[in-house]
Amino acid sequence: MSMSRGITILTIVLSIIAIVFSAGMAVHSAGYGRTVSGIYGDPIYVVEGMDVTMNGEPVAQDIPAGQWLYEGPYAFSDTFTFTVDLSTFPHYIDPTLCFRSRSAGVHVYQGGNLVYSIESHGGQNPPSFDGGRYNLVTLDGTAMEGPLSIVFETTYMDSSPLFDPVFFGNRTSLVIRIVARNVPSLIIGMSMVAASLLIAFLSLTLQNRQARANLMSAVFLIAITGTWILTQNWSRQFFFSNVTMALDVSYLMMALLPLSMLHYIRMNYDIGMHRSFRLFEHFSYLMILMYVVMYVPYLLFARPYGDILIVMAALLAFYFLSLVAVCLHHYVKRRFPGGLWLVTGLASYLSAIVIEQVLLTRESILRVQISIYLPYYIALFIFLFRAAAETMRNSRSATEKRRILEMAYMDTLTGVLNRNALDDRLDRISRENRRNIYIFMFDIDGMKRYNDTFGHKAGDMLVRSMAESLKEATLDMNRYIFRYGGDEFLLMVEDEDELDTARIVEDVRNGFRRLAGSARLDFSVGVVRYDRNIHKDIVARLGEADAMMYYDKQDGSRKSTPPRRRKGR
């Protein structure tokens, strides 16, 4: 099974797991009521009948369960106290309160004793932030009589005081049903991030750089989307210890999405819209600049983000809408490969962004989460599938190029380099500062008579024996072996130290005679050394090695007639 097919199957499996989990949670979900059934443990009780005072003065009595908004005159320094009789609460083995605080310090008293306290400093990392921090308060189960008071110090509220419902029940049920009610979105986001990490790891096994780049562009996009989902849902304060950091990461992902999408399209599609791409690229950098303008003052001076977040979300939707329109226009004109899938994926991604940003402004329950994140999965699956297809195409192209290069630079008979490779190597040496290159020129003695005596097939075997002996004798060296002619071979050894050329020649001779099966066979050889500081032209040194080899061939003192062919050859 190919790696791209395995990646596709893995992505499908992860998508199915996340969607099935979301569906299961949605089936078991419920809205707010007097009791909320949990998946585990006891039902959850929504506290009602609380009396409210502002700065010690009564403002409301016996308020119903649910959110409560104070609509009278107020000041930033007001303190609201919610009081209820604990004896009205049901019995739990592990009684716990759960409620959200919005930019307010909170103190909880049970029977007059302080059992929980959290301050709101109004700085850049407030323990309680505008958007709702979930507070889990464990009560004394043996003292469930008397008053329960929740005091909100609204010093840093910048709008009319709004108070969320107070839940009471088993801690595990509260965490699952209230604090982590967006667990499916967490699972979906984590599955995307995990899938991107796994695919990135698998892409390292690819040999072709372009193929890796195609796949990594999709990995980058999936990781950013998954991180965005993780950090912007309501359970972020349960997943991150620093809620402000989670918000910052979420906005950073929003700023990086346009650039990552543009990079992905450039890597995997040949659209031919370079001028339009420049406009989209400038827009991408504008989004990043907006994030910097938004975040740096907040980091230095604790200034609130303000309406710039709404502007960024609107610009992001506009960006993808424009991208869909431009890609569709170019597809209609040029019908570029994969264009219909690209437009479909971009449209799905755009719908996910719009749905998500609208629903995140409301207290949506689990049933809507599939409708939010399923378009993301459809879009990301399309993008990954296209990247995997491009990866396969580039891998096949790289394999074909290697095969062509081998045919162009490799001698088919001996498996060593040919004259084309030699010309390329000489050109590289002439452009690089290389010293101490030893040049050996070999020529088999009596080759013509050997062919006439034993035939050309036997002659080919003799040539291959010469090539193998050169490989064996120089195996641990930085060398290049070329078939220079019919039975001529060129050996180039790059070594900064003094080389024992006589030993190398003798090792080659012994190997040649062993492989050829005769101790009477021999070759002629010429050896020279090339030093760039001394010799300006390496081609001239090759000519000198060739001349020395022919001089050695003319020396008949050690030459002999071709031997008889051994039996069995």
Order of alpha helices (4+ residues) and beta strands (2+ residues): alpha-beta-beta-beta-beta-beta-beta-beta-beta-beta-beta-beta-beta-beta-alpha-alpha-alpha-alpha-alpha-alpha-alpha-alpha-alpha-alpha-beta-alpha-alpha-beta-beta-alpha-beta-alpha
